[in-house]
């Protein structure tokens, strides 16, 4: 099972010619792909391309004078196999924000019902567009009201939108979003239990408490908060 979306950091000198030779050709040979301009302008001093695969996968690659950054829900070209995966917060902010704009635009194009929930879309972006979990995670929110008992979809999503708009969980986005999982098979019980942690966070925040997910305790274990 693939993990939530993360960047690959590829230090060294990159050019469009190298991108075509080492990335595009590999993707074309294995699954079929086209390389084009990104939907949004890349940051100053950064070149960028967008790969769209025949099977619906997508990937972004950008580079500056020092390194390249890959992000995609498709197979990784062999030229990048030995590169390090890095979290969203480890990538320079202008690159991270550009990539988020690209993928959020794609997400709302594919799932327009998410357009009214920008904070929820941003928070769960690493799983909503993950390689294996993009269908099941969105289906969970769309058809099962994110596991919220006795609620319509819009009621449940509005609740989580309000919670996430506070920013209280932003620092823990990758940890908390990743708990939802990226499986091709939906596990409604497990996913609903995960959202129960968000419900608990909402109660604690409303009561005036700060929340720290996966808080370490003296036994060496972690508790939810």
HELIX and SHEET records of a PDB file:
HELIX    1   1 UNK A   16  UNK A   19  1                                   4    
HELIX    2   2 UNK A   20  UNK A   24  3                                   5    
HELIX    3   3 UNK A   25  UNK A   30  1                                   6    
HELIX    4   4 UNK A   78  UNK A   80  5                                   3    
HELIX    5   5 UNK A   88  UNK A   90  5                                   3    
HELIX    6   6 UNK A   93  UNK A  110  1                                  18    
HELIX    7   7 UNK A  112  UNK A  114  5                                   3    
HELIX    8   8 UNK A  118  UNK A  123  1                                   6    
HELIX    9   9 UNK A  125  UNK A  128  1                                   4    
HELIX   10  10 UNK A  134  UNK A  144  1                                  11    
HELIX   11  11 UNK A  145  UNK A  147  5                                   3    
HELIX   12  12 UNK A  153  UNK A  165  1                                  13    
HELIX   13  13 UNK A  170  UNK A  172  5                                   3    
HELIX   14  14 UNK A  173  UNK A  178  1                                   6    
HELIX   15  15 UNK A  188  UNK A  206  1                                  19    
SHEET    1   A 6 UNK A  33  UNK A  36  0                                        
SHEET    2   A 6 UNK A  47  UNK A  53 -1                                        
SHEET    3   A 6 UNK A  58  UNK A  63 -1                                        
SHEET    4   A 6 UNK A  67  UNK A  72 -1                                        
SHEET    5   A 6 UNK A   7  UNK A  11 -1                                        
SHEET    6   A 6 UNK A  84  UNK A  86 -1                                        
SHEET    1   B 2 UNK A 215  UNK A 216  0                                        
SHEET    2   B 2 UNK A 222  UNK A 223 -1                                        
END                                                                             
